[in-house]
Amino acid sequence: MRRAFKGLLLLVLALAAAAAWWLHAPLPMGDAAVELAIEPGTAPRGVARDVQAAGVHTDARLLYWWFRLSGQSRLIRAGNYEILPGTTPRSLLEKLVRGDETLRALTLVEGWNFRQVRAALAQAELKPDSAGLTDAALMDRLGRTGVAAEGRFFPDTYTYAKGASDLAVLRRALHAMDRQLAAAWEQRAADTPLKSPDEALVLASIVEKETGREADRALVAGVFTNRLRAGMLLQTDPTVIYGLGERFDGNLRKRDLQTDTPYNTYTRPGLPPTPIAMPGKASLLAAVRPEPTQALYFVARGDGSSHFSSSLQEHNRAVDRYQRGH
């Protein structure tokens, strides 16, 4: 009897040692990482099968019993995971319980228009839920029926799990712009001619397209603010270019400036009907708190900076110098 007990004890100890070894041994797989997708509602047994089906060459029953015996099987989270060579059963379970998903990143760039945003979404590893939608239908899906998509998404880098919906990323960017615009509007100058946050967003988008130079941004906003106060035409080329859309070939002609569109600020007073691009935080703040200035004109010097003028005569001289080389 005693000998049988000792034999059983030795067997139990051997099994325990084997289990401990297995838990810390790398799972058999190739040299490449394995992509694992766990759908919501998948039971622990199904998770073990998914791991095996994804390319990890281990017995799914062993994985399942490990999940069960660990007491954490019900804590496994749905998501998209990357299983790297060298992963052990213990570290795999830890990853699945933490929800340590494989993340990708999408960067929306300051100054992009919405066509460029949609092109970037199409290239990303995202579920293309917006692909067949018009811009209007897309905004409806995001809960902004009747709101133009242009300029409504905050330029930033957004991380996401592989297979996530592109609408989910857009929703995050939309809410980020809501927060940034609201924060900027709270800091607006008391004498701003802008009547609403939406007008601030439109002006900020123009400022974003007119200069990428930090030092000039608030002065550019100051020029446009002065023009709005005086009832002058804004006469800003980026709005005309936006109005041309895909017809713009890189060369803005005199006839383009004279052809009336809702976005031609040479022919129509005030701000255009929508933003023309995605402004960043600096342009939002510049639009609502412009640099005090007497300038009504500015012209690019050719080095990224601008020359500001308070009179048309001075502006014409600056144009001759910096644009025409006279």
Secondary structure as the mmCIF struct_conf table of DSSP 4:
data_model
#
loop_
_struct_conf.conf_type_id
_struct_conf.id
_struct_conf.beg_label_comp_id
_struct_conf.beg_label_asym_id
_struct_conf.beg_label_seq_id
_struct_conf.end_label_comp_id
_struct_conf.end_label_asym_id
_struct_conf.end_label_seq_id
HELX_RH_AL_P HELX_RH_AL_P1 ARG A 2 HIS A 24
BEND BEND1 ALA A 25 ALA A 25
HELX_LH_PP_P HELX_LH_PP_P1 PRO A 26 PRO A 28
BEND BEND2 ASP A 31 ALA A 32
STRN STRN1 VAL A 34 ILE A 38
TURN_TY1_P TURN_TY1_P1 PRO A 40 GLY A 41
HELX_RH_AL_P HELX_RH_AL_P2 PRO A 44 ALA A 54
TURN_TY1_P TURN_TY1_P2 GLY A 55 GLY A 55
BEND BEND3 THR A 58 THR A 58
HELX_RH_AL_P HELX_RH_AL_P3 ALA A 60 SER A 70
TURN_TY1_P TURN_TY1_P3 GLY A 71 GLY A 71
HELX_RH_3T_P HELX_RH_3T_P1 SER A 73 LEU A 75
HELX_LH_PP_P HELX_LH_PP_P2 ILE A 76 ALA A 78
STRN STRN2 GLY A 79 ILE A 83
TURN_TY1_P TURN_TY1_P4 PRO A 85 GLY A 86
HELX_RH_AL_P HELX_RH_AL_P4 PRO A 89 ARG A 98
TURN_TY1_P TURN_TY1_P5 GLY A 99 GLY A 99
STRN STRN3 LEU A 103 THR A 107
HELX_LH_PP_P HELX_LH_PP_P3 LEU A 108 VAL A 109
TURN_TY1_P TURN_TY1_P6 GLU A 110 GLY A 111
HELX_RH_AL_P HELX_RH_AL_P5 PHE A 114 GLN A 123
BEND BEND4 ALA A 124 LEU A 126
STRN STRN4 LYS A 127 LYS A 127
TURN_TY1_P TURN_TY1_P7 ASP A 129 GLY A 132
HELX_RH_AL_P HELX_RH_AL_P6 ASP A 135 ARG A 141
TURN_TY1_P TURN_TY1_P8 LEU A 142 GLY A 143
TURN_TY1_P TURN_TY1_P9 THR A 145 GLY A 146
TURN_TY1_P TURN_TY1_P10 GLU A 150 GLY A 151
BEND BEND5 PHE A 153 PHE A 153
BEND BEND6 ASP A 156 ASP A 156
STRN STRN5 THR A 157 ALA A 161
TURN_TY1_P TURN_TY1_P11 LYS A 162 GLY A 163
STRN STRN6 SER A 165 SER A 165
HELX_RH_AL_P HELX_RH_AL_P7 ASP A 166 GLU A 186
TURN_TY1_P TURN_TY1_P12 GLN A 187 GLN A 187
TURN_TY1_P TURN_TY1_P13 ALA A 190 ASP A 191
BEND BEND7 SER A 196 SER A 196
HELX_RH_AL_P HELX_RH_AL_P8 PRO A 197 GLU A 210
HELX_RH_AL_P HELX_RH_AL_P9 GLU A 214 ALA A 230
TURN_TY1_P TURN_TY1_P14 GLY A 231 GLY A 231
HELX_RH_AL_P HELX_RH_AL_P10 ASP A 237 LEU A 244
HELX_RH_3T_P HELX_RH_3T_P2 GLY A 245 ARG A 247
BEND BEND8 GLY A 250 GLY A 250
HELX_RH_AL_P HELX_RH_AL_P11 LYS A 254 GLN A 258
BEND BEND9 THR A 259 THR A 259
TURN_TY1_P TURN_TY1_P15 PRO A 262 TYR A 263
TURN_TY1_P TURN_TY1_P16 THR A 265 THR A 267
BEND BEND10 ARG A 268 ARG A 268
BEND BEND11 GLY A 270 GLY A 270
BEND BEND12 PRO A 273 THR A 274
BEND BEND13 ILE A 276 ALA A 277
HELX_RH_AL_P HELX_RH_AL_P12 LYS A 281 VAL A 288
BEND BEND14 ARG A 289 ARG A 289
HELX_LH_PP_P HELX_LH_PP_P4 PRO A 290 PRO A 292
STRN STRN7 TYR A 297 ALA A 300
BEND BEND15 GLY A 302 GLY A 304
STRN STRN8 SER A 306 SER A 309
BEND BEND16 SER A 310 SER A 311
HELX_RH_AL_P HELX_RH_AL_P13 LEU A 312 TYR A 322
TURN_TY1_P TURN_TY1_P17 GLN A 323 GLN A 323
BEND BEND17 ARG A 324 ARG A 324
#
